[in-house]
């Protein structure tokens, strides 16, 4: 009972930190809250858009931004969302069953992930250490310091951005299945430590099934799990060769189940859009080592410390707990340097933010336990007072992060909440229309939302298509040329001149740079081979846009026919270019915005 209470206390603490930005919004808005969720990271709007499409009953292959569905005569390629479908359906099904909105389920997911991740790490640490208080402290340590590892260099330079906090909570990737990584690790520990073959098989099968779920959930989770399994199998066989039957059973079962999942996974992957690797996955060819990330530095410290203590005969290098800690430390080197063997690098930043940072912190925490324990089974645990002070200090850092995140997102959060009446209006409009023309070339009404954040947010609750949104490139409904056309039209209807576009480019706007040059050029950290945008490239794009707007015609306007325009009521943009080709009705007010129905001029 005491262990359960300690685990619940740690989970409750993390849940409160996770929910604080949302609680802050509720407190600030009171009865004026419109129903929005507070985003952890900018990509969440793309994930909530896909969830909303599934809640609407749309097929697995769909594009919520262009409004297109997979169909027999016009199939859509696979996207990152349709391939990694398990968490999406796991979230969408209860939302549809209970009739709750996507925003509501995303708020609930924040709490569920915080609790589940806390309990998973607690269970793992309690199994390894046998100490409940230490395990609870480990939960706070690993989860509260997760962002400190990838942002460590910025901290040292006094440039830490407090708008980033608890990256494991990003919905629904990796949050929905993040706890499974630690449950899998714990299952493997149980399999290796159990003496009975039946128990070994049970734990191994459980770990293998979790691995299968991860394969169809999130690339960086299952590849992290695979790397860790390889590290543990290697160190265990080297240190304990006589236990090869146990190792063979455990990793053989997991490997068999993993191979069974790989076949359909690679079939789906082979049907992805041709431009996905360059535009979305940002896959590069490289064999250059990557050795100086902070998670690797932590891992070096762990491995060197263990080696020194082994050399001093303070710990036994064959001890299972020492091997377990060493495998966790080795993980970072594998995920950041696998390209030396494979020749392929795929956004290593995501390992740094979502997986390797947490596992390296786990290794660091276990190292302290291993050193304290030494080579003795009976040892004196860390005094409760010291453990409590340490935990409170780390939790305090978590408060700093969440408070900073809540404060830094005030303007964006309020705008997203103010957009909710538009989402509700559009949802009601779509329900009335029924979208009966599902077999037509442009079955869903297209919206021009003059505020870019509104264009990103609308698919979270509304079924209409968007003329353009930055996260449209994450899906497969529009090819590169159509994406450029949509972007140019959006800029044109927004009365953006060549000079205005040049200014936006100089401000390093992600929406602008990613549309013109691709995500990997807009965010150089995504790739191991960054290619800065040159002045010549910028001038070429500006000239291309200038030529486009000068030659704009009715045929271009009719190519992507608009049905609605949504603009701020109090500070509407210049709609001269839009009015040249479309007639607007009197408009309807929805919150802070006015929605116009559009009709293409003859």
C-alpha positions as CSV (number, residue, x, y, z in Angstrom):
1,X,0.0,0.0,0.0
2,X,2.8,2.4,0.9
3,X,4.4,1.8,-2.5
4,X,1.2,2.6,-4.3
5,X,0.8,5.8,-2.4
6,X,4.4,6.9,-3.2
7,X,3.8,6.1,-6.9
8,X,0.5,8.0,-6.9
9,X,2.2,11.0,-5.3
10,X,4.9,11.1,-7.9
11,X,2.3,10.7,-10.7
12,X,0.1,13.4,-9.3
13,X,3.1,15.8,-9.1
14,X,4.0,15.3,-12.7
15,X,0.3,15.6,-13.8
16,X,-0.1,19.0,-12.1
17,X,3.1,20.3,-13.8
18,X,1.9,18.9,-17.1
19,X,-1.6,20.5,-16.8
20,X,-0.4,23.9,-15.4
21,X,-0.4,25.8,-18.8
22,X,-4.0,24.5,-19.4
23,X,-5.0,25.3,-15.8
24,X,-3.5,28.8,-16.3
25,X,-5.7,29.3,-19.4
26,X,-8.8,28.2,-17.5
27,X,-8.0,30.5,-14.6
28,X,-7.2,33.4,-16.9
29,X,-10.3,33.0,-19.1
30,X,-12.8,31.7,-16.5
31,X,-16.3,31.4,-18.0
32,X,-15.0,32.9,-21.3
33,X,-12.9,29.8,-22.1
34,X,-14.0,28.6,-25.5
35,X,-12.8,25.0,-25.3
36,X,-9.3,25.1,-26.8
37,X,-6.3,23.0,-25.6
38,X,-3.0,24.6,-24.9
39,X,-0.4,23.3,-27.3
40,X,2.9,22.0,-26.0
41,X,4.7,22.3,-29.3
42,X,3.9,23.8,-32.7
43,X,3.4,20.5,-34.5
44,X,0.5,19.5,-32.3
45,X,-2.0,21.2,-34.5
46,X,-1.1,18.8,-37.3
47,X,-1.7,15.8,-35.0
48,X,-5.0,17.1,-33.7
49,X,-6.1,17.7,-37.2
50,X,-5.6,14.1,-38.1
51,X,-7.3,12.9,-34.9
52,X,-10.3,15.1,-35.8
53,X,-10.5,13.6,-39.3
54,X,-10.6,10.1,-37.8
55,X,-13.3,11.2,-35.3
56,X,-15.3,12.5,-38.3
57,X,-15.1,9.0,-39.7
58,X,-12.6,9.7,-42.5
59,X,-10.3,6.9,-43.7
60,X,-6.8,6.2,-42.4
61,X,-5.3,7.8,-45.4
62,X,-6.6,11.3,-45.4
63,X,-5.3,14.9,-45.6
64,X,-7.3,17.2,-43.2
65,X,-5.7,20.3,-44.7
66,X,-6.6,19.7,-48.4
67,X,-9.7,17.9,-47.4
68,X,-8.9,14.9,-49.5
69,X,-9.6,11.2,-48.6
70,X,-8.1,8.1,-50.1
71,X,-10.4,6.6,-52.7
72,X,-10.2,3.9,-55.4
73,X,-9.9,6.2,-58.4
74,X,-7.6,8.7,-56.7
75,X,-5.6,7.0,-53.9
76,X,-3.5,9.0,-51.5
77,X,0.0,8.0,-50.7
78,X,0.8,6.9,-47.1
79,X,1.8,9.7,-44.8
80,X,3.6,9.7,-41.4
81,X,0.2,9.8,-39.8
82,X,-1.4,6.9,-41.7
83,X,1.7,4.6,-41.2
84,X,1.9,5.3,-37.5
85,X,-1.8,4.8,-36.9
86,X,-2.1,2.9,-33.6
87,X,-2.0,5.8,-31.2
88,X,-4.2,7.9,-33.6
89,X,-7.0,5.3,-33.5
90,X,-6.5,4.7,-29.8
91,X,-7.3,8.4,-29.2
92,X,-9.9,8.9,-31.9
93,X,-12.0,5.9,-30.9
94,X,-12.9,6.9,-27.4
95,X,-13.4,10.5,-28.6
96,X,-16.0,9.4,-31.1
97,X,-17.5,6.8,-28.7
98,X,-18.2,9.4,-26.0
99,X,-18.9,12.3,-28.3
100,X,-16.1,14.6,-27.0
101,X,-14.2,17.1,-29.1
102,X,-10.6,16.6,-30.3
103,X,-9.6,19.5,-28.1
104,X,-11.1,17.8,-25.0
105,X,-9.4,14.5,-25.7
106,X,-6.1,16.4,-26.2
107,X,-6.5,18.0,-22.7
108,X,-7.3,14.6,-21.2
109,X,-4.3,13.0,-23.0
110,X,-2.0,15.5,-21.3
111,X,-3.1,14.2,-17.9
112,X,-3.1,10.5,-19.0
113,X,0.4,10.7,-20.5
114,X,1.8,12.4,-17.4
115,X,0.3,9.8,-15.1
116,X,1.1,6.8,-17.3
117,X,4.7,7.9,-17.9
118,X,5.3,8.5,-14.2
119,X,3.9,5.1,-13.2
120,X,5.9,3.3,-16.0
121,X,9.2,4.8,-14.9
122,X,8.3,4.2,-11.2
123,X,7.6,0.6,-11.9
124,X,10.8,0.2,-13.8
125,X,13.0,1.8,-11.1
126,X,11.2,0.0,-8.3
127,X,11.8,-3.3,-10.0
128,X,15.5,-2.5,-10.5
129,X,16.3,-0.8,-7.2
130,X,13.7,-2.3,-4.9
131,X,13.2,1.2,-3.3
132,X,9.9,3.0,-3.6
133,X,11.1,6.4,-2.4
134,X,14.1,6.3,-4.7
135,X,11.9,5.2,-7.7
136,X,9.6,8.2,-7.0
137,X,12.6,10.5,-6.9
138,X,13.7,9.0,-10.2
139,X,10.4,9.8,-11.8
140,X,10.7,13.5,-11.0
141,X,14.4,13.5,-12.0
142,X,13.9,11.9,-15.4
143,X,10.7,13.7,-16.5
144,X,11.5,17.2,-15.1
145,X,15.0,17.3,-16.5
146,X,14.1,15.9,-19.9
147,X,14.3,19.3,-21.7
148,X,17.5,20.3,-19.9
149,X,19.5,17.7,-21.9
150,X,18.8,18.9,-25.4
151,X,18.8,22.6,-24.3
152,X,21.9,22.2,-22.1
153,X,24.1,24.2,-24.4
154,X,21.6,27.0,-24.4
155,X,21.4,27.0,-20.6
156,X,25.2,27.3,-20.4
157,X,24.9,30.3,-22.8
158,X,22.1,31.8,-20.7
159,X,19.8,31.5,-23.6
160,X,17.3,29.0,-22.3
161,X,13.9,29.3,-23.8
162,X,11.3,28.6,-21.2
163,X,8.6,28.1,-23.8
164,X,9.9,24.5,-24.2
165,X,8.9,22.1,-21.4
166,X,8.3,18.4,-21.0
167,X,8.7,17.3,-24.6
168,X,7.5,13.8,-23.9
169,X,4.0,15.3,-23.5
170,X,3.8,16.4,-27.2
171,X,0.4,15.0,-28.3
172,X,0.0,12.6,-29.7
173,X,3.6,11.8,-30.8
174,X,5.4,10.7,-28.7
175,X,3.0,11.1,-25.7
176,X,0.4,8.4,-26.4
177,X,3.0,5.6,-26.4
178,X,5.9,7.1,-24.6
179,X,5.2,5.1,-21.4
180,X,5.5,1.9,-23.4
181,X,9.2,2.4,-23.9
182,X,9.9,2.2,-20.2
183,X,7.4,-0.7,-19.7
184,X,9.3,-2.6,-22.5
185,X,12.6,-1.9,-20.7
186,X,11.1,-3.2,-17.5
187,X,9.7,-6.3,-19.1
188,X,13.1,-7.2,-20.5
189,X,14.7,-6.7,-17.1
190,X,12.1,-9.1,-15.6
191,X,12.7,-11.6,-18.3
192,X,16.5,-11.7,-17.7
193,X,16.2,-11.8,-14.0
194,X,13.5,-14.6,-13.7
195,X,14.8,-18.1,-13.4
196,X,11.7,-20.0,-14.6
197,X,11.3,-20.4,-18.4
198,X,7.6,-19.8,-18.2
199,X,8.2,-16.3,-16.6
200,X,10.9,-15.5,-19.1
201,X,8.6,-16.3,-22.0
202,X,5.8,-14.3,-20.6
203,X,7.9,-11.2,-20.0
204,X,9.6,-11.6,-23.4
205,X,6.3,-12.0,-25.3
206,X,4.9,-8.9,-23.5
207,X,8.0,-6.9,-24.4
208,X,7.8,-8.1,-28.0
209,X,4.1,-7.1,-28.3
210,X,4.9,-3.7,-26.9
211,X,7.6,-3.4,-29.6
212,X,5.1,-4.2,-32.3
213,X,2.8,-1.5,-31.0
214,X,5.7,1.0,-31.0
215,X,6.6,0.1,-34.6
216,X,3.2,1.4,-35.7
217,X,3.2,4.3,-33.3
218,X,6.3,6.4,-33.5
219,X,9.6,5.9,-35.4
220,X,11.9,7.3,-32.8
221,X,10.4,5.2,-30.0
222,X,10.7,1.8,-31.7
223,X,14.2,2.6,-33.1
224,X,15.3,3.7,-29.6
225,X,13.9,0.5,-28.2
226,X,15.7,-1.6,-30.8
227,X,19.0,0.2,-30.1
228,X,18.6,-0.3,-26.4
229,X,17.8,-4.0,-26.9
230,X,20.9,-4.4,-29.0
231,X,23.1,-2.7,-26.3
232,X,21.7,-4.8,-23.5
233,X,22.0,-8.1,-25.4
234,X,25.6,-7.3,-26.2
235,X,26.8,-6.3,-22.7
236,X,24.9,-9.2,-21.1
237,X,26.4,-11.8,-23.4
238,X,29.9,-10.4,-22.9
239,X,29.6,-10.2,-19.2
240,X,27.5,-13.4,-18.6
241,X,28.2,-15.8,-21.5
242,X,26.8,-18.7,-19.5
243,X,23.4,-17.1,-19.5
244,X,23.1,-17.3,-23.3
245,X,20.0,-19.6,-23.2
246,X,18.1,-16.9,-21.3
247,X,19.4,-14.1,-23.6
248,X,18.5,-16.2,-26.6
249,X,15.0,-16.8,-25.3
250,X,14.4,-13.2,-24.4
251,X,15.8,-11.5,-27.4
252,X,14.8,-14.3,-29.8
253,X,11.1,-13.9,-28.8
254,X,11.2,-10.2,-29.0
255,X,13.1,-10.3,-32.3
256,X,10.6,-12.8,-33.9
257,X,7.7,-10.5,-33.0
258,X,9.6,-7.5,-34.2
259,X,10.4,-9.1,-37.6
260,X,6.7,-10.1,-38.0
261,X,5.8,-6.4,-37.6
262,X,8.5,-5.2,-39.9
263,X,7.0,-6.8,-43.0
264,X,3.7,-4.8,-43.1
265,X,5.5,-1.7,-41.8
266,X,7.9,-1.6,-44.7
267,X,5.0,-2.3,-47.1
268,X,3.2,0.8,-45.8
269,X,6.5,2.7,-45.9
270,X,7.1,1.8,-49.5
271,X,3.7,3.5,-50.4
272,X,4.7,6.9,-48.9
273,X,4.7,9.9,-51.1
274,X,7.8,10.3,-53.3
275,X,8.7,13.7,-51.8
276,X,8.2,12.6,-48.1
277,X,11.9,11.8,-47.4
278,X,13.1,15.2,-48.5
279,X,10.1,17.4,-47.5
280,X,9.0,15.8,-44.3
281,X,11.3,13.1,-43.0
282,X,14.4,15.1,-44.0
283,X,16.4,12.0,-44.6
284,X,20.0,12.6,-45.5
285,X,22.9,10.4,-46.6
286,X,25.8,10.7,-44.2
287,X,28.4,8.5,-42.4
288,X,29.8,11.3,-40.2
289,X,30.0,10.5,-36.5
290,X,27.9,12.6,-34.1
291,X,29.6,12.5,-30.7
292,X,29.1,15.7,-28.8
293,X,25.4,15.9,-27.9
294,X,24.8,16.5,-24.2
295,X,23.0,13.1,-23.8
296,X,26.2,11.5,-25.1
297,X,28.3,13.5,-22.7
298,X,26.1,12.3,-19.8
299,X,26.5,8.8,-21.1
300,X,30.3,9.1,-21.2
301,X,30.3,10.3,-17.6
302,X,28.2,7.3,-16.6
303,X,30.4,4.8,-18.4
304,X,33.7,6.3,-17.3
305,X,32.4,6.4,-13.7
306,X,31.3,2.8,-13.8
307,X,34.7,1.8,-15.3
308,X,36.6,3.6,-12.6
309,X,34.6,2.0,-9.9
310,X,34.9,-1.5,-11.5
311,X,38.7,-0.9,-11.6
312,X,38.7,-0.1,-7.9
313,X,36.7,-3.2,-7.2
314,X,33.9,-1.1,-5.8
315,X,31.3,-2.7,-8.1
316,X,31.1,-5.9,-10.0
317,X,31.0,-5.4,-13.7
318,X,29.0,-8.6,-14.2
319,X,26.3,-7.4,-11.9
320,X,23.0,-7.2,-13.8
321,X,22.2,-3.8,-12.5
322,X,25.6,-2.5,-13.6
323,X,25.0,-4.0,-17.1
324,X,21.5,-2.5,-17.2
325,X,22.9,0.9,-16.4
326,X,25.7,0.6,-19.0
327,X,23.2,-0.4,-21.7
328,X,21.1,2.7,-21.0
329,X,24.2,4.8,-21.3
330,X,25.4,3.2,-24.5
331,X,22.0,4.0,-26.2
332,X,22.8,7.6,-27.1
333,X,25.9,6.6,-29.0
334,X,23.9,4.1,-31.1
335,X,21.0,6.3,-32.1
336,X,23.2,9.3,-32.9
337,X,25.8,7.3,-34.8
338,X,23.9,4.5,-36.5
339,X,24.5,6.4,-39.8
340,X,28.1,5.2,-39.7
341,X,26.8,1.8,-40.6
342,X,23.5,2.6,-42.4
343,X,24.6,5.7,-44.3
344,X,21.2,7.3,-43.4
345,X,20.4,10.0,-40.9
346,X,16.8,10.9,-40.1
347,X,16.3,14.0,-38.0
348,X,18.5,13.0,-35.0
349,X,17.1,16.1,-33.1
350,X,14.1,14.0,-32.3
351,X,16.1,11.4,-30.5
352,X,17.7,14.3,-28.6
353,X,14.3,15.7,-27.5
354,X,12.0,12.7,-27.2
355,X,14.0,9.5,-26.3
356,X,17.8,9.6,-25.8
357,X,17.6,12.5,-23.3
358,X,15.3,10.5,-21.0
359,X,17.2,7.2,-21.3
360,X,20.5,9.0,-20.5
361,X,19.0,10.6,-17.4
362,X,17.7,7.1,-16.4
363,X,21.3,5.8,-16.8
364,X,22.6,8.7,-14.7
365,X,20.1,8.1,-12.0
366,X,20.7,4.3,-11.9
367,X,24.5,5.0,-11.8
368,X,24.1,6.9,-8.5
369,X,22.1,3.9,-7.1
370,X,24.7,1.4,-8.3
371,X,27.5,3.3,-6.8
372,X,25.6,3.7,-3.5
373,X,24.8,0.0,-3.4
374,X,28.3,-1.1,-4.4
375,X,28.8,-4.8,-4.6
376,X,26.8,-5.5,-1.5
377,X,23.2,-6.8,-1.4
378,X,22.7,-5.2,2.0
379,X,23.6,-1.5,1.9
380,X,22.4,1.7,3.5
381,X,19.9,3.6,1.2
382,X,20.2,7.3,0.6
383,X,18.8,9.1,3.7
384,X,15.2,10.1,3.2
385,X,15.8,13.8,4.0
386,X,18.5,14.1,1.4
387,X,16.4,12.3,-1.2
388,X,13.4,14.6,-0.4
389,X,15.5,17.8,-0.7
390,X,16.9,16.6,-4.0
391,X,13.4,15.7,-5.3
392,X,12.0,19.1,-4.3
393,X,14.9,20.9,-6.0
394,X,14.3,19.1,-9.2
395,X,10.6,19.5,-9.0
396,X,11.2,23.2,-8.5
397,X,13.0,23.3,-11.8
398,X,9.9,21.6,-13.3
399,X,7.8,24.5,-11.9
400,X,10.2,27.0,-13.5
401,X,9.8,25.3,-16.9
402,X,6.0,25.0,-16.8
403,X,5.5,28.6,-15.5
404,X,7.8,29.9,-18.2
405,X,5.9,27.9,-20.8
406,X,2.6,29.2,-19.6
407,X,3.7,32.8,-19.6
408,X,5.5,32.6,-23.0
409,X,2.4,31.2,-24.7
410,X,-0.2,33.6,-23.4
411,X,-0.8,35.5,-26.7
412,X,-0.8,32.3,-28.8
413,X,-3.0,30.4,-26.3
414,X,-5.6,33.2,-26.2
415,X,-5.7,33.5,-30.0
416,X,-6.2,29.7,-30.3
417,X,-9.0,30.0,-27.8
418,X,-10.5,33.0,-29.6
419,X,-10.5,30.9,-32.8
420,X,-12.8,28.2,-31.3
421,X,-16.1,30.0,-32.2
422,X,-14.9,29.9,-35.9
423,X,-14.2,26.1,-35.5
424,X,-17.7,25.6,-34.1
425,X,-19.3,27.7,-36.8
426,X,-17.4,25.8,-39.5
427,X,-18.3,22.4,-38.0
428,X,-22.0,23.3,-38.0
429,X,-21.7,24.6,-41.6
430,X,-20.0,21.4,-42.6
431,X,-22.6,19.3,-40.9
432,X,-25.4,21.1,-42.8
433,X,-23.6,20.8,-46.1
434,X,-22.9,17.1,-45.5
435,X,-20.1,17.2,-48.1
436,X,-22.2,15.0,-50.4
437,X,-19.8,15.7,-53.3
438,X,-17.3,13.2,-52.0
439,X,-16.4,12.0,-55.5
440,X,-15.8,15.4,-57.0
441,X,-12.3,16.9,-57.5
442,X,-12.7,19.4,-54.8
443,X,-15.3,17.8,-52.4
444,X,-14.7,20.0,-49.4
445,X,-15.2,23.8,-49.2
446,X,-11.9,25.7,-49.1
447,X,-11.2,28.3,-46.5
448,X,-8.9,31.3,-46.7
449,X,-8.0,32.2,-43.1
450,X,-6.0,35.4,-43.1
451,X,-4.4,34.7,-39.7
452,X,-1.9,31.8,-40.3
453,X,-2.4,30.3,-36.8
454,X,-6.2,30.1,-37.5
455,X,-5.5,28.3,-40.7
456,X,-3.4,25.8,-38.8
457,X,-6.0,25.4,-36.0
458,X,-9.2,25.1,-38.0
459,X,-8.9,21.4,-39.0
460,X,-8.8,20.5,-35.3
461,X,-12.5,21.0,-35.1
462,X,-13.7,21.9,-38.6
463,X,-14.0,19.6,-41.7
464,X,-13.3,22.2,-44.4
465,X,-10.1,22.3,-46.4
466,X,-7.6,25.1,-46.0
467,X,-6.1,27.1,-48.8
468,X,-2.7,27.0,-47.1
469,X,-1.3,26.1,-43.7
470,X,2.4,25.5,-42.8
471,X,1.7,22.0,-41.6
472,X,0.1,21.0,-44.9
473,X,3.5,19.7,-46.0
474,X,3.3,17.0,-43.3
475,X,0.5,15.3,-45.3
476,X,0.4,13.7,-48.7
477,X,-2.7,15.3,-50.3
478,X,-0.8,18.0,-52.2
479,X,2.4,17.6,-54.2
480,X,5.3,20.1,-54.2
481,X,3.9,22.1,-57.1
482,X,0.4,22.4,-55.6
483,X,1.9,23.3,-52.3
484,X,3.7,26.2,-53.9
485,X,0.6,27.3,-55.8
486,X,-1.4,27.3,-52.5
487,X,1.3,29.2,-50.8
488,X,1.5,31.8,-53.5
489,X,-2.3,32.2,-53.6
490,X,-2.4,32.6,-49.8
491,X,0.2,35.3,-50.0
492,X,-1.5,37.0,-52.9
493,X,-5.0,37.1,-51.2
494,X,-3.2,38.4,-48.1
495,X,-1.9,41.4,-50.1
496,X,1.7,40.3,-49.5
497,X,4.0,42.1,-51.9
498,X,7.4,41.0,-53.0
499,X,8.9,43.5,-50.5
500,X,6.7,42.1,-47.7
501,X,7.7,38.6,-48.5
502,X,11.4,39.5,-48.4
503,X,10.8,41.0,-44.9
504,X,9.1,37.8,-43.7
505,X,11.9,35.7,-45.1
506,X,14.5,37.9,-43.2
507,X,12.5,37.2,-40.0
508,X,13.1,33.5,-40.5
509,X,9.4,32.7,-40.4
510,X,9.0,28.9,-40.4
511,X,5.7,29.0,-42.4
512,X,7.4,31.1,-45.1
513,X,10.7,29.4,-45.3
514,X,9.3,25.8,-45.1
515,X,6.9,26.5,-47.9
516,X,9.6,28.0,-50.1
517,X,12.6,25.8,-49.3
518,X,11.4,22.8,-47.2
519,X,11.3,22.1,-43.5
520,X,15.0,21.0,-43.4
521,X,16.1,24.4,-44.7
522,X,13.7,26.3,-42.3
523,X,15.0,24.3,-39.3
524,X,18.6,23.4,-39.9
525,X,18.7,21.4,-36.6
526,X,16.5,18.7,-38.3
527,X,19.4,17.4,-40.4
528,X,23.0,16.4,-39.8
529,X,23.9,18.2,-43.0
530,X,22.3,21.7,-42.8
531,X,22.2,23.8,-45.9
532,X,21.7,27.4,-45.1
533,X,19.5,29.4,-47.4
534,X,21.6,31.5,-49.7
535,X,20.9,35.1,-50.8
536,X,20.8,33.9,-54.4
537,X,18.1,31.4,-53.6
538,X,16.1,34.0,-51.7
539,X,16.3,36.4,-54.6
540,X,15.2,33.6,-57.0
541,X,12.1,32.8,-54.9
542,X,11.2,36.5,-54.6
543,X,11.4,36.9,-58.4
544,X,9.3,33.8,-58.9
545,X,6.6,35.1,-56.5
546,X,6.7,38.6,-58.2
547,X,6.1,37.0,-61.6
548,X,3.3,34.9,-60.2
549,X,1.3,37.8,-58.6
550,X,1.8,40.0,-61.7
551,X,0.3,37.3,-64.0
552,X,-2.5,36.2,-61.6
553,X,-5.7,35.6,-63.5
554,X,-9.2,34.3,-63.1
555,X,-8.1,30.8,-64.2
556,X,-5.7,30.8,-61.3
557,X,-8.4,31.9,-58.9
558,X,-10.7,29.2,-60.1
559,X,-8.1,26.5,-59.9
560,X,-8.5,26.4,-56.1
561,X,-11.9,27.9,-55.7
562,X,-12.5,29.4,-52.3
563,X,-15.8,29.1,-50.4
564,X,-15.0,31.1,-47.2
565,X,-12.8,33.9,-46.0
566,X,-12.1,34.3,-42.2
567,X,-10.6,37.6,-41.0
568,X,-10.3,39.5,-37.7
569,X,-13.3,41.7,-37.2
570,X,-11.6,44.7,-35.6
571,X,-8.4,44.8,-37.7
572,X,-9.3,43.2,-41.1
573,X,-6.5,42.8,-43.6
574,X,-6.3,44.3,-47.1
575,X,-8.7,42.1,-49.1
576,X,-8.3,44.1,-52.4
577,X,-6.8,41.1,-54.3
578,X,-9.5,38.7,-52.9
579,X,-12.3,41.1,-53.9
580,X,-11.0,41.4,-57.4
581,X,-11.9,37.7,-58.1
582,X,-14.6,37.0,-55.4
583,X,-17.8,38.4,-54.2
584,X,-18.3,38.5,-50.4
585,X,-21.6,38.3,-48.6
586,X,-22.4,40.5,-45.6
587,X,-20.5,38.2,-43.3
588,X,-21.2,36.5,-39.9
589,X,-19.4,37.3,-36.7
590,X,-17.9,34.3,-34.8
591,X,-16.1,35.5,-31.7
592,X,-13.3,37.9,-32.8
593,X,-13.5,36.9,-36.4
594,X,-15.9,37.6,-39.3
595,X,-16.7,34.8,-41.8
596,X,-17.6,35.6,-45.4
597,X,-19.1,33.3,-47.9
598,X,-17.4,33.7,-51.2
599,X,-18.5,33.4,-54.8
600,X,-16.2,33.5,-57.7
601,X,-16.9,36.4,-60.0
602,X,-17.9,35.6,-63.6
